Amino acid sequence: MNQDWEDRVTAAWASFDDYPQERAHEFRALIDALVAELPDDSPLGPFERACAWDSTGHSDKAVPLYREALARGLTGYKGRRARIQLSSSLRNVGQPEEGVKLLTPELDGPSDELDDAVRAALALCLSSLGRDREGLALVLGALAPHLPRYQRSMANYARAMVDTEA
């Protein structure tokens, strides 16, 4: 879509906190109006609608929309966001194993500012499966580079938590 549409979507999301839970339907209507401007086969439509449902507490309604966006070819940054958010929603609806399958390949994908979000969402899915140690290792590994000191130690501890040969 064009930059004007993207700017209006960004502005809508910037206003999200203006919609308390009892007005969540109004926020979703705002997103739906923007989505209505898109071509019918655009992957952005189901993605934005999924985000709106998800952000207003309806992971169950978001899951099929995220899947549709990805099936329609949502790629790049928003595609990665969709996989992160879908995995989180899958966890929320009791399907964390699917979230793990979806996000694990992202660990080896191209690096960007979403790397830590990938690890955080994956850690939550792992924890839901009783794999807390692996989840904690991911979170420590994501946190380590942001620490003012002890980066190397924390990264080593994270690796040691899951190193089966240690």
N, CA and C atoms as a LAMMPS dump frame, in Angstrom:
ITEM: TIMESTEP
0
ITEM: NUMBER OF ATOMS
498
ITEM: BOX BOUNDS ff ff ff
-5.0000000000000000e+02 5.0000000000000000e+02
-5.0000000000000000e+02 5.0000000000000000e+02
-5.0000000000000000e+02 5.0000000000000000e+02
ITEM: ATOMS id mol type element x y z
1 1 1 N 0.857 -1.184 0
2 1 2 C 0 0 0
3 1 3 C 0.89 1.23 0
4 2 1 N 0.297 2.4 -0.12
5 2 2 C 1.095 3.624 -0.189
6 2 3 C 1.427 4.16 1.201
7 3 1 N 2.316 5.128 1.224
8 3 2 C 2.804 5.67 2.494
9 3 3 C 1.697 6.36 3.284
10 4 1 N 0.76 7.003 2.588
11 4 2 C -0.35 7.657 3.283
12 4 3 C -1.145 6.632 4.085
13 5 1 N -1.435 5.481 3.477
14 5 2 C -2.173 4.438 4.183
15 5 3 C -1.363 3.931 5.369
16 6 1 N -0.085 3.67 5.148
17 6 2 C 0.78 3.207 6.246
18 6 3 C 0.812 4.223 7.379
19 7 1 N 0.876 5.491 7.046
20 7 2 C 0.886 6.544 8.071
21 7 3 C -0.419 6.559 8.858
22 8 1 N -1.528 6.35 8.185
23 8 2 C -2.821 6.336 8.879
24 8 3 C -2.959 5.101 9.764
25 9 1 N -2.409 3.977 9.333
26 9 2 C -2.409 2.779 10.181
27 9 3 C -1.533 3.023 11.408
28 10 1 N -0.378 3.619 11.2
29 10 2 C 0.519 3.941 12.316
30 10 3 C -0.179 4.878 13.298
31 11 1 N -0.887 5.875 12.787
32 11 2 C -1.615 6.814 13.65
33 11 3 C -2.729 6.097 14.418
34 12 1 N -3.407 5.178 13.75
35 12 2 C -4.463 4.42 14.43
36 12 3 C -3.872 3.635 15.597
37 13 1 N -2.75 2.963 15.348
38 13 2 C -2.121 2.189 16.418
39 13 3 C -1.581 3.098 17.518
40 14 1 N -1.152 4.288 17.164
41 14 2 C -0.679 5.24 18.184
42 14 3 C -1.829 5.669 19.098
43 15 1 N -3.055 5.567 18.603
44 15 2 C -4.222 5.952 19.406
45 15 3 C -4.807 4.778 20.193
46 16 1 N -4.197 3.611 20.098
47 16 2 C -4.753 2.401 20.711
48 16 3 C -5.093 2.591 22.19
49 17 1 N -4.232 3.249 22.934
50 17 2 C -4.466 3.415 24.374
51 17 3 C -5.653 4.326 24.676
52 18 1 N -6.168 5.005 23.664
53 18 2 C -7.358 5.839 23.849
54 18 3 C -8.643 5.013 23.879
55 19 1 N -8.511 3.711 23.634
56 19 2 C -9.664 2.816 23.57
57 19 3 C -9.616 1.817 24.726
58 20 1 N -10.303 2.124 25.836
59 20 2 C -10.351 1.139 26.924
60 20 3 C -11.097 -0.113 26.446
61 21 1 N -10.994 -1.173 27.2
62 21 2 C -11.561 -2.464 26.794
63 21 3 C -13.014 -2.357 26.363
64 22 1 N -13.797 -1.541 27.046
65 22 2 C -15.216 -1.441 26.685
66 22 3 C -15.437 -0.741 25.339
67 23 1 N -14.372 -0.129 24.805
68 23 2 C -14.464 0.508 23.483
69 23 3 C -13.559 -0.185 22.463
70 24 1 N -13.124 -1.386 22.78
71 24 2 C -12.224 -2.123 21.885
72 24 3 C -12.847 -2.314 20.508
73 25 1 N -14.154 -2.511 20.474
74 25 2 C -14.84 -2.683 19.189
75 25 3 C -14.679 -1.447 18.294
76 26 1 N -14.569 -0.272 18.902
77 26 2 C -14.372 0.957 18.126
78 26 3 C -12.986 0.97 17.482
79 27 1 N -11.998 0.499 18.227
80 27 2 C -10.652 0.426 17.65
81 27 3 C -10.632 -0.568 16.498
82 28 1 N -11.242 -1.733 16.695
83 28 2 C -11.278 -2.72 15.615
84 28 3 C -12.005 -2.168 14.388
85 29 1 N -13.046 -1.378 14.611
86 29 2 C -13.773 -0.761 13.484
87 29 3 C -12.873 0.224 12.743
88 30 1 N -12.044 0.94 13.468
89 30 2 C -11.095 1.863 12.849
90 30 3 C -10.129 1.099 11.946
91 31 1 N -9.609 0.006 12.445
92 31 2 C -8.703 -0.83 11.639
93 31 3 C -9.454 -1.438 10.459
94 32 1 N -10.669 -1.914 10.688
95 32 2 C -11.46 -2.489 9.594
96 32 3 C -11.692 -1.47 8.484
97 33 1 N -11.929 -0.215 8.85
98 33 2 C -12.142 0.828 7.833
99 33 3 C -10.882 1.028 6.991
100 34 1 N -9.739 0.985 7.615
101 34 2 C -8.481 1.116 6.87
102 34 3 C -8.251 -0.111 5.985
103 35 1 N -8.539 -1.275 6.513
104 35 2 C -8.375 -2.517 5.749
105 35 3 C -9.297 -2.518 4.532
106 36 1 N -10.471 -1.929 4.657
107 36 2 C -11.425 -1.888 3.547
108 36 3 C -10.863 -1.155 2.327
109 37 1 N -9.854 -0.347 2.521
110 37 2 C -9.228 0.388 1.419
111 37 3 C -8.244 -0.466 0.624
112 38 1 N -7.901 -1.62 1.139
113 38 2 C -6.907 -2.483 0.508
114 38 3 C -7.527 -3.367 -0.566
115 39 1 N -6.708 -3.816 -1.498
116 39 2 C -7.202 -4.832 -2.439
117 39 3 C -7.615 -6.088 -1.667
118 40 1 N -8.612 -6.793 -2.181
119 40 2 C -9.16 -7.958 -1.479
120 40 3 C -8.132 -9.026 -1.154
121 41 1 N -7.1 -9.163 -1.983
122 41 2 C -6.114 -10.224 -1.775
123 41 3 C -4.861 -9.766 -1.03
124 42 1 N -4.885 -8.557 -0.504
125 42 2 C -3.718 -8.034 0.21
126 42 3 C -3.477 -8.789 1.509
127 43 1 N -2.229 -9.18 1.777
128 43 2 C -1.937 -9.826 3.063
129 43 3 C -1.982 -8.839 4.228
130 44 1 N -1.928 -7.548 3.942
131 44 2 C -1.949 -6.555 5.017
132 44 3 C -3.301 -6.506 5.73
133 45 1 N -4.372 -6.784 4.993
134 45 2 C -5.701 -6.742 5.61
135 45 3 C -5.85 -7.725 6.757
136 46 1 N -5.656 -9.015 6.495
137 46 2 C -5.791 -9.955 7.617
138 46 3 C -4.737 -9.722 8.703
139 47 1 N -3.556 -9.242 8.32
140 47 2 C -2.533 -8.971 9.333
141 47 3 C -3.002 -7.872 10.288
142 48 1 N -3.448 -6.745 9.747
143 48 2 C -3.881 -5.634 10.616
144 48 3 C -5.1 -6.025 11.437
145 49 1 N -6.015 -6.771 10.843
146 49 2 C -7.19 -7.223 11.594
147 49 3 C -6.777 -8.184 12.708
148 50 1 N -5.834 -9.085 12.411
149 50 2 C -5.334 -10.005 13.438
150 50 3 C -4.719 -9.228 14.592
151 51 1 N -3.912 -8.248 14.26
152 51 2 C -3.276 -7.427 15.306
153 51 3 C -4.331 -6.753 16.185
154 52 1 N -5.383 -6.249 15.554
155 52 2 C -6.432 -5.561 16.31
156 52 3 C -7.177 -6.527 17.23
157 53 1 N -7.524 -7.704 16.715
158 53 2 C -8.194 -8.693 17.567
159 53 3 C -7.261 -9.131 18.699
160 54 1 N -6.017 -9.393 18.355
161 54 2 C -5.043 -9.86 19.338
162 54 3 C -4.839 -8.821 20.439
163 55 1 N -4.66 -7.591 20.04
164 55 2 C -4.379 -6.514 20.998
165 55 3 C -5.569 -6.186 21.879
166 56 1 N -6.754 -6.611 21.461
167 56 2 C -7.945 -6.368 22.278
168 56 3 C -8.398 -7.639 23.001
169 57 1 N -7.476 -8.603 23.114
170 57 2 C -7.719 -9.764 23.961
171 57 3 C -8.406 -10.945 23.312
172 58 1 N -8.337 -11.052 21.99
173 58 2 C -9.023 -12.14 21.295
174 58 3 C -8.058 -12.93 20.42
175 59 1 N -7.132 -13.619 21.07
176 59 2 C -6.163 -14.44 20.335
177 59 3 C -6.854 -15.458 19.442
178 60 1 N -7.989 -15.976 19.902
179 60 2 C -8.709 -16.984 19.13
180 60 3 C -9.16 -16.461 17.763
181 61 1 N -9.533 -15.213 17.695
182 61 2 C -9.946 -14.617 16.423
183 61 3 C -8.741 -14.172 15.597
184 62 1 N -7.625 -13.911 16.27
185 62 2 C -6.421 -13.453 15.581
186 62 3 C -5.714 -14.587 14.845
187 63 1 N -5.694 -15.781 15.427
188 63 2 C -4.933 -16.903 14.854
189 63 3 C -5.263 -17.144 13.382
190 64 1 N -6.543 -17.324 13.013
191 64 2 C -6.807 -17.588 11.593
192 64 3 C -6.441 -16.411 10.685
193 65 1 N -6.522 -15.215 11.207
194 65 2 C -6.176 -14.039 10.396
195 65 3 C -4.669 -13.943 10.174
196 66 1 N -3.877 -14.226 11.197
197 66 2 C -2.42 -14.264 11.006
198 66 3 C -2.063 -15.332 9.973
199 67 1 N -2.688 -16.495 10.099
200 67 2 C -2.412 -17.569 9.141
201 67 3 C -2.777 -17.151 7.717
202 68 1 N -3.891 -16.469 7.586
203 68 2 C -4.318 -16.003 6.264
204 68 3 C -3.318 -14.994 5.699
205 69 1 N -2.862 -14.073 6.523
206 69 2 C -1.886 -13.071 6.068
207 69 3 C -0.614 -13.749 5.571
208 70 1 N -0.132 -14.721 6.311
209 70 2 C 1.077 -15.436 5.909
210 70 3 C 0.828 -16.266 4.652
211 71 1 N -0.337 -16.886 4.571
212 71 2 C -0.668 -17.673 3.385
213 71 3 C -0.782 -16.793 2.142
214 72 1 N -1.186 -15.557 2.326
215 72 2 C -1.297 -14.619 1.205
216 72 3 C 0.063 -14.035 0.814
217 73 1 N 1.088 -14.382 1.557
218 73 2 C 2.424 -13.955 1.166
219 73 3 C 3.017 -12.808 1.959
220 74 1 N 2.519 -12.558 3.153
221 74 2 C 3.11 -11.5 3.977
222 74 3 C 4.553 -11.887 4.306
223 75 1 N 5.484 -11.048 3.935
224 75 2 C 6.901 -11.35 4.116
225 75 3 C 7.606 -10.176 4.787
226 76 1 N 8.9 -10.28 4.872
227 76 2 C 9.711 -9.2 5.414
228 76 3 C 9.422 -8.943 6.878
229 77 1 N 9.561 -7.699 7.243
230 77 2 C 9.404 -7.279 8.632
231 77 3 C 8.016 -7.627 9.173
232 78 1 N 6.972 -7.299 8.412
233 78 2 C 5.612 -7.594 8.883
234 78 3 C 5.344 -9.093 8.898
235 79 1 N 5.952 -9.821 7.998
236 79 2 C 5.826 -11.275 8.032
237 79 3 C 6.438 -11.842 9.299
238 80 1 N 7.577 -11.296 9.678
239 80 2 C 8.227 -11.755 10.912
240 80 3 C 7.376 -11.385 12.126
241 81 1 N 6.837 -10.176 12.106
242 81 2 C 5.925 -9.772 13.185
243 81 3 C 4.74 -10.729 13.264
244 82 1 N 4.198 -11.087 12.109
245 82 2 C 3.045 -11.996 12.094
246 82 3 C 3.408 -13.342 12.71
247 83 1 N 4.596 -13.862 12.411
248 83 2 C 4.996 -15.147 12.992
249 83 3 C 5.184 -15.039 14.504
250 84 1 N 5.767 -13.942 14.97
251 84 2 C 5.93 -13.738 16.413
252 84 3 C 4.566 -13.665 17.091
253 85 1 N 3.699 -12.844 16.545
254 85 2 C 2.39 -12.627 17.153
255 85 3 C 1.512 -13.877 17.037
256 86 1 N 1.6 -14.584 15.921
257 86 2 C 0.848 -15.83 15.777
258 86 3 C 1.308 -16.845 16.81
259 87 1 N 2.609 -16.966 17.009
260 87 2 C 3.096 -17.94 17.994
261 87 3 C 2.607 -17.593 19.396
262 88 1 N 2.593 -16.32 19.722
263 88 2 C 2.086 -15.893 21.024
264 88 3 C 0.596 -16.209 21.154
265 89 1 N -0.145 -15.941 20.099
266 89 2 C -1.581 -16.232 20.12
267 89 3 C -1.842 -17.735 20.196
268 90 1 N -1.045 -18.508 19.479
269 90 2 C -1.179 -19.966 19.559
270 90 3 C -0.975 -20.438 20.993
271 91 1 N 0.01 -19.864 21.65
272 91 2 C 0.246 -20.207 23.054
273 91 3 C -0.979 -19.855 23.887
274 92 1 N -1.551 -18.689 23.626
275 92 2 C -2.713 -18.243 24.4
276 92 3 C -3.936 -19.126 24.203
277 93 1 N -4.023 -19.778 23.052
278 93 2 C -5.177 -20.651 22.802
279 93 3 C -4.841 -22.126 23.054
280 94 1 N -3.724 -22.373 23.73
281 94 2 C -3.387 -23.726 24.133
282 94 3 C -2.651 -24.555 23.103
283 95 1 N -1.974 -23.898 22.151
284 95 2 C -1.229 -24.617 21.128
285 95 3 C 0.233 -24.154 21.08
286 96 1 N 0.912 -24.184 22.234
287 96 2 C 2.285 -23.664 22.255
288 96 3 C 3.25 -24.451 21.385
289 97 1 N 2.983 -25.747 21.169
290 97 2 C 3.891 -26.538 20.33
291 97 3 C 3.919 -25.995 18.906
292 98 1 N 2.79 -25.505 18.403
293 98 2 C 2.779 -24.885 17.075
294 98 3 C 3.581 -23.589 17.074
295 99 1 N 3.506 -22.857 18.175
296 99 2 C 4.295 -21.633 18.303
297 99 3 C 5.784 -21.916 18.25
298 100 1 N 6.202 -22.983 18.914
299 100 2 C 7.615 -23.377 18.891
300 100 3 C 8.036 -23.73 17.471
301 101 1 N 7.219 -24.508 16.78
302 101 2 C 7.54 -24.893 15.395
303 101 3 C 7.626 -23.678 14.482
304 102 1 N 6.784 -22.711 14.713
305 102 2 C 6.745 -21.511 13.876
306 102 3 C 7.948 -20.606 14.12
307 103 1 N 8.356 -20.479 15.383
308 103 2 C 9.412 -19.515 15.715
309 103 3 C 10.817 -20.076 15.701
310 104 1 N 10.993 -21.353 15.926
311 104 2 C 12.344 -21.909 15.973
312 104 3 C 13.164 -21.567 14.734
313 105 1 N 12.614 -21.649 13.519
314 105 2 C 13.412 -21.269 12.349
315 105 3 C 13.817 -19.793 12.339
316 106 1 N 13.068 -18.969 13.039
317 106 2 C 13.388 -17.535 13.096
318 106 3 C 14.71 -17.272 13.829
319 107 1 N 15.125 -18.212 14.677
320 107 2 C 16.388 -18.043 15.389
321 107 3 C 17.572 -18.02 14.43
322 108 1 N 17.43 -18.684 13.294
323 108 2 C 18.508 -18.756 12.311
324 108 3 C 18.279 -17.833 11.122
325 109 1 N 17.189 -17.072 11.15
326 109 2 C 16.884 -16.164 10.052
327 109 3 C 17.717 -14.9 10.117
328 110 1 N 17.517 -14.019 9.154
329 110 2 C 18.236 -12.742 9.17
330 110 3 C 17.933 -11.964 10.451
331 111 1 N 18.954 -11.346 10.99
332 111 2 C 18.819 -10.622 12.245
333 111 3 C 18.215 -9.241 12.008
334 112 1 N 17.355 -8.817 12.936
335 112 2 C 16.807 -7.469 12.9
336 112 3 C 16.381 -7.084 14.315
337 113 1 N 15.699 -5.979 14.435
338 113 2 C 15.303 -5.487 15.754
339 113 3 C 14.268 -6.375 16.435
340 114 1 N 13.716 -7.351 15.737
341 114 2 C 12.728 -8.26 16.318
342 114 3 C 13.345 -9.513 16.935
343 115 1 N 14.667 -9.653 16.861
344 115 2 C 15.326 -10.852 17.391
345 115 3 C 14.941 -11.143 18.838
346 116 1 N 14.96 -10.122 19.684
347 116 2 C 14.638 -10.346 21.096
348 116 3 C 13.176 -10.729 21.282
349 117 1 N 12.294 -10.159 20.462
350 117 2 C 10.874 -10.516 20.534
351 117 3 C 10.67 -11.969 20.122
352 118 1 N 11.412 -12.424 19.125
353 118 2 C 11.356 -13.834 18.731
354 118 3 C 11.717 -14.698 19.922
355 119 1 N 12.805 -14.378 20.573
356 119 2 C 13.273 -15.179 21.704
357 119 3 C 12.296 -15.124 22.88
358 120 1 N 11.73 -13.954 23.138
359 120 2 C 10.774 -13.831 24.243
360 120 3 C 9.52 -14.654 23.977
361 121 1 N 8.959 -14.555 22.78
362 121 2 C 7.749 -15.316 22.457
363 121 3 C 8.037 -16.816 22.448
364 122 1 N 9.18 -17.185 21.904
365 122 2 C 9.557 -18.597 21.894
366 122 3 C 9.754 -19.108 23.316
367 123 1 N 10.355 -18.296 24.175
368 123 2 C 10.55 -18.691 25.572
369 123 3 C 9.217 -18.939 26.266
370 124 1 N 8.231 -18.106 25.998
371 124 2 C 6.908 -18.311 26.594
372 124 3 C 6.28 -19.616 26.099
373 125 1 N 6.401 -19.883 24.805
374 125 2 C 5.869 -21.137 24.263
375 125 3 C 6.574 -22.338 24.901
376 126 1 N 7.887 -22.263 25.013
377 126 2 C 8.638 -23.352 25.629
378 126 3 C 8.213 -23.56 27.081
379 127 1 N 8.029 -22.471 27.8
380 127 2 C 7.607 -22.568 29.19
381 127 3 C 6.243 -23.235 29.302
382 128 1 N 5.343 -22.903 28.382
383 128 2 C 4.02 -23.527 28.394
384 128 3 C 4.087 -25.022 28.145
385 129 1 N 5.179 -25.454 27.541
386 129 2 C 5.384 -26.883 27.297
387 129 3 C 6.216 -27.541 28.393
388 130 1 N 6.504 -26.805 29.48
389 130 2 C 7.303 -27.353 30.571
390 130 3 C 8.792 -27.342 30.285
391 131 1 N 9.203 -26.582 29.293
392 131 2 C 10.616 -26.518 28.911
393 131 3 C 11.205 -25.183 29.373
394 132 1 N 11.022 -24.931 30.676
395 132 2 C 11.423 -23.655 31.257
396 132 3 C 12.907 -23.352 31.115
397 133 1 N 13.735 -24.365 31.272
398 133 2 C 15.185 -24.16 31.194
399 133 3 C 15.581 -23.633 29.813
400 134 1 N 15.015 -24.196 28.749
401 134 2 C 15.298 -23.713 27.399
402 134 3 C 14.787 -22.279 27.224
403 135 1 N 13.607 -22.022 27.758
404 135 2 C 13.046 -20.672 27.67
405 135 3 C 13.896 -19.65 28.395
406 136 1 N 14.338 -19.998 29.592
407 136 2 C 15.188 -19.094 30.353
408 136 3 C 16.509 -18.848 29.628
409 137 1 N 17.053 -19.87 29.024
410 137 2 C 18.302 -19.706 28.269
411 137 3 C 18.106 -18.722 27.12
412 138 1 N 16.982 -18.807 26.436
413 138 2 C 16.701 -17.864 25.349
414 138 3 C 16.603 -16.428 25.869
415 139 1 N 15.891 -16.268 26.974
416 139 2 C 15.703 -14.923 27.529
417 139 3 C 17.036 -14.357 28.018
418 140 1 N 17.835 -15.167 28.715
419 140 2 C 19.15 -14.69 29.161
420 140 3 C 20.032 -14.316 27.97
421 141 1 N 19.989 -15.141 26.929
422 141 2 C 20.776 -14.85 25.731
423 141 3 C 20.332 -13.561 25.062
424 142 1 N 19.042 -13.291 25.073
425 142 2 C 18.531 -12.043 24.491
426 142 3 C 18.883 -10.844 25.366
427 143 1 N 18.867 -11.028 26.666
428 143 2 C 19.15 -9.938 27.596
429 143 3 C 20.636 -9.575 27.643
430 144 1 N 21.492 -10.552 27.528
431 144 2 C 22.933 -10.351 27.731
432 144 3 C 23.514 -9.157 26.963
433 145 1 N 23.245 -8.988 25.679
434 145 2 C 23.859 -7.866 24.959
435 145 3 C 23.418 -6.487 25.447
436 146 1 N 22.321 -6.424 26.183
437 146 2 C 21.79 -5.142 26.642
438 146 3 C 22.315 -4.737 28.026
439 147 1 N 23.03 -5.622 28.668
440 147 2 C 23.53 -5.349 30.016
441 147 3 C 24.759 -4.445 29.968
442 148 1 N 24.91 -3.568 30.965
443 148 2 C 26.09 -2.702 30.97
444 148 3 C 27.374 -3.462 31.318
445 149 1 N 27.225 -4.581 31.979
446 149 2 C 28.35 -5.449 32.337
447 149 3 C 27.856 -6.886 32.329
448 150 1 N 28.759 -7.808 32.363
449 150 2 C 28.473 -9.235 32.479
450 150 3 C 27.858 -9.848 31.214
451 151 1 N 27.997 -9.172 30.083
452 151 2 C 27.423 -9.7 28.844
453 151 3 C 27.964 -11.09 28.529
454 152 1 N 29.277 -11.236 28.586
455 152 2 C 29.894 -12.514 28.251
456 152 3 C 29.47 -13.6 29.228
457 153 1 N 29.474 -13.276 30.518
458 153 2 C 29.083 -14.268 31.524
459 153 3 C 27.649 -14.723 31.329
460 154 1 N 26.743 -13.787 31.132
461 154 2 C 25.332 -14.149 30.972
462 154 3 C 25.105 -14.954 29.69
463 155 1 N 25.788 -14.586 28.622
464 155 2 C 25.675 -15.343 27.366
465 155 3 C 26.206 -16.761 27.571
466 156 1 N 27.306 -16.897 28.304
467 156 2 C 27.851 -18.233 28.586
468 156 3 C 26.903 -19.049 29.47
469 157 1 N 26.299 -18.409 30.475
470 157 2 C 25.335 -19.105 31.33
471 157 3 C 24.138 -19.572 30.495
472 158 1 N 23.683 -18.72 29.595
473 158 2 C 22.546 -19.084 28.742
474 158 3 C 22.886 -20.321 27.902
475 159 1 N 24.058 -20.322 27.294
476 159 2 C 24.467 -21.479 26.498
477 159 3 C 24.594 -22.727 27.362
478 160 1 N 25.169 -22.576 28.551
479 160 2 C 25.382 -23.724 29.442
480 160 3 C 24.069 -24.345 29.914
481 161 1 N 23.02 -23.551 29.987
482 161 2 C 21.722 -24.068 30.451
483 161 3 C 21.147 -25.102 29.497
484 162 1 N 21.501 -25.016 28.237
485 162 2 C 20.948 -25.947 27.254
486 162 3 C 22.015 -26.818 26.598
487 163 1 N 23.273 -26.613 26.982
488 163 2 C 24.358 -27.416 26.403
489 163 3 C 24.288 -28.816 26.99
490 164 1 N 23.963 -29.777 26.157
491 164 2 C 23.801 -31.155 26.638
492 164 3 C 25.122 -31.85 26.882
493 165 1 N 26.24 -31.242 26.435
494 165 2 C 27.549 -31.867 26.629
495 165 3 C 28.299 -31.273 27.816
496 166 1 N 27.67 -30.365 28.53
497 166 2 C 28.352 -29.722 29.666
498 166 3 C 28.313 -30.615 30.891
